[in-house]
């Protein structure tokens, strides 16, 4: 693994690890933009980065927790950082960052750790003991996380899209709850589609795009929708805030409306709002600065329905965009001459708004690895009616090209000098043009027959859609029309594209596959499908052959009719929704890898010492202020290293809990019918015994609830004993704003169902109510062995990242545990806890002690009762003397209270 370098050159290498090299890209012309446009880029970029955590959670339900664990080790470990084990931990973290999860970003297989479980546990224990860090990773939860890392049978592949088994159950992507099956998911969305009216089917919503499919305790499926008040709501709230800031700098009223419609969609999670946003967005073709922000591509979902969150911000390259504009102006000609059945052609193809851009920020599923071209929206009916937008990302293209110079790939895999000369002469033109044709025309061509569902191809949709766009581009690369339009220099140029594409699909893309593995990623499958199909037929006629690893093309002209034939069939499959034919095509040509050929590819590639995958660090956009605090510029900095950027993003854009789905289920539970009935019966019992006078009295004392039946704690405890220990019932009644239900929920929550995330969410919901806070500590946290360590973790979290609202609960928990014999054993914990408590008590800007100060003081007194050394330290503290002699009445009260407590205890310890 190389260390970070800080070269600002476009395409320069930043670092390298495993099979990845990280490059740098620059934003051409950014410095010359007017300030308002720079600010527009800045706020859109902040909106992009605010969604980072979503991608980690979508890629796997352990991703955020494992990122926090490994980042904690990476930052805090003070042992030998050059050892083989630690370098293995470092590589694992670097790969986890790159893939936004624990599975390979392309191959989908889980990473193999190059360190032992014993070593990792020793690192965690040392950091917990010596620094009070990572204290939340303990017990059952830690065991589960380490099983995910080290057990090859746990979460083995992020996405599985082929085979006879259950694709949903075999995939680790977090779009479906672990107990949801493929058959259930398909039936759920089939029923949802059948429920649409005929009118709605003409403009159908993208069913399932922005939700996770979950299941109630009694087996009913429901969607956890991504929205401001739903799953991922914390991140979406931040994205909305930045989009609002960006809207003020929109280039036109049309663009401002586009942003506002996106905000509305994020607020509601309504797919009709998403359609409206997509129509606004695709119709807004004029802006220089544009963006992609949303749940978009469906490749990671094994069923090809659920969108990964991604975002890009980009700036139009006016000169280069003339090329794509020329292509798009001919959309009707290309559609009319396509070698597909007339039934599947668009009668009046809408033009594609295609531009060449420089990306200014990559985020989510498009970072650090990024596409070089994008065509959106994905909904076929919007494409047909309103057109689509396509972008070719020129500065990324150029960074790749600069990085690839002198790599030795052609010398290793293209032995024929004439073919290498062909590539050298034409590839600079054909590579860009193929991307343009794929994005500008390929994805926008063809149509579905009436009544065919956009999701009819299921798991095979992504591979076949990418193949369709590539085939469209390949077919027209050999058309004289491109020469007439001035897009190709002559009728020989297409040969460079054909050769490179087929060689990649047959041979060179296999450098990205590990021995014994199959092709899983949709783009790799698409290329293999086309290359293997073409070679099979070309070899039969003598037009081409594969001699070992050398591709020899004898007759380029003969290849185009084969490409036309395959394009015709793939378009038919899509237009008719013929899933059996699509499956047969994909599984025949795209999955298996010839082991002998693969071995030789890897052997030859190993001699080149280059990384098969590339990704990028983003520029850092920073506001520049004048002496009065006014913004005078936005600076793009190109010096940030890979680890430096990833750690900064984890600090500054940590927008989600570490287990978002559990947090959502605690906040917004979906109870079973049996749970609803039990809750109804329980509430009836409360109503029957209510005492209105007590309820009124409690309200007068500041104990507010939506409903308070005024029942005694004794009665509540007796009623709770009659209830089953049920997490489903506990979650539901805890989510109701009813005093008695909240207390009963604390009592019946099964210990084995309590995780760090559950504890955190319940503490956050109770911190402001002293009665609930005290009861939570007593009835709930007294039963959880990890509770005092979780409390310390909340207190010890860095101030910039911790939830201050958790602290009163944390101190209350510790006060109770200390009273029951819990010892704060480690010196680092003692010093840090005492420092935090004294800092809180030292706040003299308040006229009366705050609830936080009162709980901190209570914990300190309980701690001192069992710790003679602490009592002596506090009594001898200069700070205590300063409080006693100072003018702040709150601190004098604290000094008197502590002095009396500790001196009295010394005098009369009983």
N, C-alpha and C positions, 0 to 999 in steps of 0.2 A: 504494500500500500504506500503510495506516494503521499508526501505531506502537501498541504495547500501552498500554492504559489499565488502571487498577487500581480500578475501581468494583466494589463487592461486591454491587450490586443484582442480583436475580434477572432473567435475561434480558438483562442489559446486554451491550453489544458490547465485546469485548476487542480484536480486531484484524480487519482485512479485507485480503484479497489475492486476486488472480485473480477467480474466481467464487465465493469462499467468504467467509463472515463467521463469526467465532468468538464464541460467546456464553458466558455464565457461568450456572451453575445452583447453587442452594443445596439443602441437605438439611433440609427442614422438620422440626423437632422433635429434631434430633440432640443438641442441647445438653442436652435433658431426659432422655435415655436414661440408665439406670444404667451404671456403669463397666464391668461385665462385658459388657453388650451392646455398648457402644462398642468394647471390646477385640475382640469377635467381629467387628464391622464392620472394624476396623483390620486384623486378620490375614487376613480374607477379601480385603480390598483389596490387601494385599501379595501374596497369591497371584494375584490378577488381574493386577497390574502385572508380575509376574515372567514372564508369557508374552508380553510385548510383541514381543520379537524374533521369535517364531514367526510372527506375522502378517506381518511384513515379508518373511520368507523364503518363506512360502507364496504371497504375491502376486507373487513373481518372484525368480529365483535371483541377481539382482544387487542386490536392494534393500538389504541390510545393508551391502554394500561401498560403494554409492553414498551411503547415509546417512552413513557414516563419512567419506567423502571430502568431501562438501559441508558437513558439520558442522565438519570441520577447517578448511576455507576460511573459513566464517562466523565461527568463533571467532578464527582467527589472522591474518586479513588486516588489514594496517595501511595500505593505500593509501586511495584515495578511495572511501569507502563510499556516497557519494551519486551515483556515476556510474551511467549507464544500465546498463552491463554488470554492475556489482556488484548493483544492485537486481534485475536479472534473475536472478542467482545466488541471491539471498535469496528471491525469489519461488519459484524452483524448489525450494529446500529446504523452504519453508513448505508447498508443495503435496505434496512427497514425504512430509513428516511426516503431513499430513492424510490421504493415501491409503494410508499404510503401504506405499509403493512408488512406482514411476515412472509409473503409469497412473491415469487419472482414476477416482476411487472409484465414480462412477456410470456415466459413459459408457464407461469401459474403455479409451479411447484413450490412447496415450502422450503425455506432456507435450511441448510444443515449447519448447526452450530459447530464452530471449530474451537470449542472449549468445553470443559466438563461441567456437569451440573454441580458437582462438589465445589468447583472453583467459583461458579457464579453465586452459589449460596454463601460461600465465605466472603465474597465481596459485599453482598447485601448485609450480612450480619456485622461485618466490620463497620460499614457506614452507619448502620442503625446504632451500634454501640458507641462508636467514637464521635459521631457528629449529630446523632438524632435525626438522620435523614432516612427516607424510604420506610418510615415506621408503619405505613399503611399496608405494606406488603408482608403479610404474616399468615401463618396458619393455613386453612383450607384454600384461601384465595391464592396465596403464593404457590402452594402445591399445584393448583390448577394451571396457573400461568406457566410454571416450569414444565408441566406435562405437555402443554401446547408447544413449547420450544423444543423439548427433547424427545418426545414420543412421536415417531414417524407416522403412527396411525392416527394421531389427533390432527385435525385440520390439514390434511395432506395436500389439497389443491384448492386454490382460490375459486377457480371456475372450471367445471367439467361440462363439455358440450357435446359429448358423443358417448356411445356405448348403450348397452341394453338396460343398465341400471337406472336408478332414480337420480337424475341430474341435480336436482335441488338438494337432496340429501348428501350427494357426493361433493358438493361445492361448499366452500367456506365463506364465500362472500355473504355479507350481512344484509341481504335483501329479504330473507325469509327466516322466521323463527326456527330454532333447531328441530322442532317436532312437526314442521310443515312438510308435506311430501309434494313431489312434482304433480302427481295426479290431482291432489287437492288444489294446488295453485292454478293449474290449467283449468280445472272445473270452475273455480271461483271467477276467473277472468272471462271464461266462456259464458258463464251466466251473466256477468256484468255486461258483456257485449250484446247478448241476446235481449237484455233488458232495455237497450237503447231503442228509441223509436226509429222509424224509417228516416225521418228528417234528421235525427241526430247521427245516423250512420253515414249521412252524406258529408258531415263535418265532424267525425268522431273524436272524442277526447283520447289522448294517449294513455290508455288505461294502465294503471300500475306504475306510471313513470316516476311519480314523486312520493312513493310510500314504501314502507316495509310491511310485509304480510305476516301477521301474527295469529295466534290462536288462543282462545279463552280456555279456562280450565276444563270446560265441558266439550271442547272440540270445535267451537264455532270460530270460523276465520273472520278476521277484521283487518283493516288497514291502519297502520300507524302513519299518519300523513305528515310529510315534511312541511311545516308551516310555522309561523311565528309563535303560536300558542300550542305547538305540538312537537313532534320529534325534530331535533336539531334547531329548536326554536331560539336557543341562546345565540347560535351562530347566525341564523337568519335575521335576528334582531340587529346584530352588528352590521351585517351586509346591508340591510335596509337603511340604517343610519348613514352609512357611507354613500349609498346610492342617492339618498336625499341631498347630501352635500354635493354630489356630482351633478345632480339635476340643475343646480344653480348655474353651472357652466356649460350646459348643453349647447350645441352649435345651432340648434333650430328648435322651433316649437314641436316639430314632429319627433325629434330625438328626445325632448323632454317628456312628451307623452309616452314614448316607448319606455323610458325609465320608470315613470309613474305606474305604468301598467305592470311592469315587472315587480315593483314594490307591492302592488295590490295582490298579485299572484302569490308572492312570498307570505303576505299576511294571511291569506285565506287558504292557500294550498289547493285552490279550485282549478281543475284542469281546463275548464272553460275560460278562466282568466288567463291560463297559460296560452291557449289558442289565440286569445285577443292580443296578448303580448307578442306572440310569434308573428302575427299578421302586421302589427305595428312595426316590429323590428325588421322584417323582410322588406317592408315597403319604404323604409327610410334608407335610401341609397346614396345620399349626398355627403354624409359627414366625413371629415378627414380623420377624426378619432372615432373609433367604434369599439364594440366590446361583445364578448360572449360571456354570459353569466347564468348558470342554471344547472338543473339536472338534465343531462343531455344525452351522451352516448350510452348505448345499452350493451356494449360488448362484454362487460364483466358479469352481467346477469346470465346465468345458464339458460334462461328461457327467453332472453333477448327483449325484455320489456322495461326493466327498471333502469332509470338514468343515473349515471355517476355524476357527482357534482364537479363542474370544471369552470374555469374562467380564463379568458385572455383579454388583454387590452392591446389594441394595435392602431397604427398610424398609416394612412394610405401613402403609397409610393406612386405619385401621379404619373411619372414617365413609364414605369414598368407596367402600370395598370392599363396602358394603351393596348398591350398585348391581349390581356384577358377581355377587354372591351370588344376587341375585334372578334374574338371567338364567340362571345355571347351574342353579338349582333347577328350571327349566322345560326342561331339556335334552331330556327325553323328548318333551315336547309339540312342541318345535321340530323334532325329528327325524321325528316321526310326520307332521307337516304339511308337510314339505319337498317341493317339486315335482320329485321324482326317482323313478325306478323303484323299486318296493318291494324288488326284488332287491338294491339297493345300500344299503338303510337298515339301520342297526344295530337289532337286535331289542331289545336292552336297553342303550341307550347309557349309558355310564358318565358320571357327572357330571364336569364340568371344575372343577378348583380354580382359581378366578379371583379375583385380588386387584388392587386399585389400590395402587401403590407409589410411593415416592420413591427414585430411584436414589441411591446413595451413592458409587459408583465405576464408571466405564466403562473397558473395556480390550479390547485385541485388535481383532477385527473390529467391535466396537461402539463404537469410539473413534477419532477425535473425533466423526465422524458416528454417530448412534445411532438405533435403532428407537424407536418410541413404544409399541409393544406386542409381546409375544413369547408364543408358544404352543409348549410343548415337552412331552414329547419328540417327535421327528419320526417314530419308528417306528410304523407304522399298527397293528401287532399289540399294541404296548404301550398305545396309545390305546384300542383296542377292549377290551382286557382290564382295564387298570388305570386308564384315564382319562388326563387331561393337566392340566398346570398352565398357566394363562394369567396374564400380568401386563400391566396398562396403566400406563405410566410417567407419573404425573401431573405431577411437577415438570418433566420435559422438555416435556410438552405445554404446560404453563403458560409455560415459558421461550420456547418458539416463539411462543405467542400474544402475549406481551408484546412480543417483538421485531418481530412483524408489524404491530402497530398503526400505522395511518397510513402504510402502505407505498405506497398508491396503486394496488395491484393491481386492486381491484374497480372503481375509477373508470376504469381503463384497459381492462379486459376484460369488465366487466358494465355496459354502458351503460344498461340499463333500470332506472329508479328503483325500480319495484315489486319487481323481482328482488333488488336490493341490500337493500331493506327486509326481504324474506323471509330473506335470509342473515343480516342483522343480528339479526333476532328469534330465529332458531332454531339457528344454526350452533354456538353455544357448547354446546348440548345434543347435537345430532346428530353432531358430530365425535367426541366421546368415545364415544357409543353405537355408532357404526359400528366404531370400533376394538375395543370390547368384544365386539360380535357376531362380528367377524372372528376375534379371538383366542380368545374363550371357546367359541364354538360352531362357527364356520365350519371351522376346521382339524380339529376333532374329529368332524365329521359324516361320514356315509357310510362305506362299507367296500369293501375289495377282494374280488373273487370268489376262491373257493378256487383255489390254484395260480397266481395272478397275482403276479409278482415286484414288490416295492416299487420296483424300479429299471426297470420295464418302459418307462417314458416317456423314459428317458435324458435327453438335453439339454433336453427340453421339460417335464420334471417341474416345475421351480421355477416357471416362468411359469404353468402350468396349475394348480398347487396354490394359488398366491396368488390366481389368478382365481376358483377355486372358493370360497375363504374370503370374498373380497370379494363375490361373487355371492350367497352365503348371507346375508351381512350386508345387502346392498342389498335383497334380496327381502323380508326381514323388517322392514326399516325402514318399509315401507309397510303393515305389518300392524296391525290395530286392537288386537291382543294387547298390543303395547308400550304403548299408551295405557291399556289396562286394568290393566297392571302398574305404571303410574305412571312409566314410563321416558321417555315422550314426553308433552308437555303436551296435544297434540291431534292430529287426523288430518291437519293441514296441515304439520306439522313435517318429515315425511319429504321434502317437496319441496326443502327446502334441501340435504339430503344428496344427492338425485339431481342437482340442478343443479350443485353444486360438483364432484361426482365426474365427471360427464360433461364438464364444461368443462375440468377438469384433464386427463382422458384424451385429449381432442380437441385442446386448445389450450395451456393454460398450462404443462403439463409440458414442452412443447417449448422453453421458455426454457433448459432444461438441456442441450440438444443443440446441438452446433456445426453450422454450415452444411455441408451435404453429407454429414453423418453419419446413421446409422440408429439405431433403438432397439436397445439391447443388454441393458440391465439388466432383470432379471426383473420387478421391481415396475412399472417403466415399461411394459414389454410387457403385463403383466397389465391395467393400467389402459387402455392403448390398445385391447387386445382387446375389453374390455367396452364401452368408449365407442363405438368404431367399429362394432361389431356392433349395438349398440342404435340408434345413429343411422341406420345403413343401413336397418333395418326400420321405425324410427319415421318416417323421412322418406318411405318408400313409402306409409305410411298417413296422412301429414299430421300426425302427433303431435308431430314436432320437426323442426327444420332448423338448419343452420349457415349464417348469412348472413355471409360473410367470416370474421371472428373472433367474431362474436356468436352465441352459442347461444340459440335461441328454442325453448322448450318450450310447445306449445299444449295438450297433453293428458298430464298427469302419470300419470293412471290407466292410460293405454295402455302405459306403459313397463314396468309390473310383469310382465305376461305375457311380454314379450320377455326380461326378465331371467330369468324362470322357465325359459323355453325354453333359454337358453344354460346356465343352471345344470344343467339336466337332462342336456344333452349333455356338458358338461365332467365331471360326475360319472360318466357312462357311460364316457367315455374313460379316466378314472382307474381305475374299478372293473374294467374289462375289460383294462386295459393296452394300449389301442388306440393304439400309437404313430403309425401312419400318419395316423389321423384327428386326433390331437393336433398333429402336425407341420403338417398342412394348415391347421388353424385358426390356429395361431400364425403361420405364414408368410403367411397371407392378410391377417391383420388387424394384426399387431404390429410389423412391421419397418420398412417404408418410411415416409418422411416427405414430405408434399407440399411441394416446395421453395418455391412461391409463398406458401403459407400460413405456412411456417416463417420466411421472410424478413420478413413483416409482423409476426409474433409478436415476433421479435427486435428489429425496429425500434421497435415500441411499448414493449417492455420496457426498451430502452436508455434511454428518456427518464425512467425511474423511478429509475435509479441505485441499484438494490438488488442484493444478491448472491443468486443462485438457490439456493445451498447454504448450509446452516448446520451448525455443529459446536460442540463444547464443550471448555472446559478443565475438568479435574476439581478439586474441592476438594482441598486438601492436608491429609491427616490426620497429625497429629503427636502423639507421646506427650509427656505432661507429667509431670515427676518432682518429688518432694519433695527435701529436703536430704539425706536418707539414700539417695537413689537409687531409691525406690519409685515405681511408676507411680500417679499420682493422678487422671489425666484423659487424654482424647484430644481434642485441639483440631482443629476443622475450620476451615481458613483459606481465605479466598476472595480472596486478593490476587495469586496467581501469574499471570504473563502467559503467553501462548502459547509464544513462543520459550523463555522461562525454564523452563516446564514440560517442553517437549520435550527440551531439553538436559539437564535434571536426570534425566529418565527414561533418556536414553541413557547417563548416567554410572552411575546407581544400579541400573538394571535391564537392564544389558547382559549377558544370560545366555547368549548363544550366540556361537560363532565367527562371523566375518563371511561365511564360506562353509560353512554347516552340512552340506550334502550331500557336499561334498568331504571334510570332516573325518570324516564318518561312513564314507565309503568307504575312507578310510585306516585308520580304527580297526577297522572290521568289514567287510572286503572280501567280495564275493560272487564267487568265482573261477569262470571257465568250466571245463568239463570238461577241456579241453586244458591249462589252467593247473594243475588238480589233478593231472593225470598228470605234468606236468613237475616239479611240486613233489615228487611221490612218488619219481620217478626221482632227483632231486637229493638227497633225503634218504637214499635208498639208497646213493648214492655217499659221503655223509658217514658213514653207519654203517659202511660197509665199511672206511673208513680211520681210524676213531676211535682216540683214544689216551686211555684212562681215567686214566692217571697224571697227564697234563697237566691234564685236566679237574678232577681232585681238587685238584691244586696251585692252580689258579685259584680254586676255591671257598675254599680256605684263605686266599687273599689278598683275599677279599671281593668277588669277581666272580661274582655269582650269576645263573644262568639256569635256566629250567625244564629245558632240556636243553643240555648242552655236550659236544660230541664231542671237544674238546681238540685241534683241528687247528691247524696253524701258519698264520700269516697268508699265507705264501708259497703254501701249498697252496690256501687259500681263494681267493686272487687268481687262480691258474691255473684253478680250477674256474669262477670267475665269468666268465672270458673265453670260456668255451665256451657260456654261456647267452645267449639272445636279449635284446636291450634291450626289455623289456616292462614297461609300467606295471602291467598286470594281475598278472603273476607277481611283480613287485617288491612291490606292495601286499600280496599274499597272504603271501609268505614273511616280510615285515617284521612282519606281525601275529602270527606264530608266536614263541613264547618259546624260540627255538633260536639260540644264539650265532652259529653259522656262517651260518644262513639270514638273520639280521638283517644281517650284514656283506655277504653277497652281494646282498641286496636293495638296499642302499645303492649298490652298484657298478652294478647293471643298470637302475636307474631312469632312463628317458630324460630328458635335460635339458628337452626341449620339453614334457614332461608335468608338470614341477615348477612349482607355483604357490606363492604366499605361504602359502596354507592348508596345502598339502602339507608345505612346509618347517616350518611351525609345529608341525604334529602330530607329525612325525618328531622334531623337537627335544624336544618335551614327553615323548615316549616314551623318549628316550635320556639325559635330563639327569642321572639319578642313577647311571648306570653310566659310570665314567671311560673304560673301553675303548671302549664304543659311542660315547660322546660324541666322543672323539678321532678314531675312524674315520669318524664321520659328517661331521665337519669336513673330514677329509682326502679321503675317497672320494666324498662327495656334494656338500658345499658348495663345494669347490674348483672344481667344474665349472659352478657357477651364477653368472653375472655379477652378478645382483642380490643375492647372498648377503651381502656386507658391509653393504649398505644395509638389508637385512632385519634383520641383527644390530643395527645402530644403532637401528632402529625399535623392536625389543624393549627395548633399554636405555633409550631416550628416552621410552617411554610413561609417562604420569603414574603415579606410584607406586600410587595407589588403583586403577588399572585394569590394571597390567601383570602378566604372569605371571613371578613371581620365579624359577620353575623354568627359564625360558628363558635366564636370564642366564649360567649357566656355559657353555651352548652358544654363546651370542652372543659371549662373550669369547674362546672357543676359536677360533671362526670368524675373528674379527678378528685374533687373534694370527697365524694362518696367512696370511691375506691381507696383513697388514702385512709379514710376512717375505718375501712374494713381490712387493713393490713397490707395494702399494696405498697411496695417500696420503689422509690426512684433510685435505682442502684448505680447507674453509670454517671460518672462525674460530668461528662459532656451534657447529659440531660439535665443534671442538677443546675449547672451554671446557666445553661440556656433558658431553662424554665424560670429560674429566679430573675434573670435579666429581663425576660419578657414581662413578668408580673410587675416588677418594680417600675418598668417603663410605663406600663398602663396606669399604675397607681400614681405616677408622677405628673399626670396631666392635670395641671392646675387651672385650666381655662374654663372649668365647669363650676357652676355655683353649688351643685349638689352631686354627691357620688352617682355615677351612671350605673345602670344594670351590669355593664361589663366590669366596672371597677368593684362592684359589690361581690360579684361571683369570683373575681380574681382574689379579692381579699379573703373571702371564705375559703378558697382553696389553699391559700398561703397559711392560714391559721390551722387548717386541718393537717396540712403537711408538717407544720412545726410541731404539732402534738406528738408525732411519731419520729421526729428527726431532731435529736439534740444538737447536732452540728449546725443544722439550719437555724434553729432558735438562736444559737449563740452568734451566728453570722449576721442575722438580721438585727439583733439587739445592738451589736457592735458597729453596725453600718453607719458611715457618715451621712448617708442619705436619710436614714431614720431620724437622726439628730437634726438635719436640715429641715425636714418636714415639721418636727416638733417646735423648732424655733422660728419657722417661717411665718409668713403672713397669710398664706392660703388656708382657709378654714377646712377645706376638704382634706388637705394633706395633714393638717394637725389632727383631725379626727382619725385618720388612718394610723398616724404615729401613736396616738393614745390607745387605740384599739389593739394594735399589735403589741405594744409594750405591756399593756395589762394582760393580754392573752398569754404571752410567752413568759413574762415574769411570774404570773400567777401559776402557770403550769410548772415552772421550775420549783416554786414554793410548795405547791400542792399538786403533784403529778397525778394523783388519783382522780 
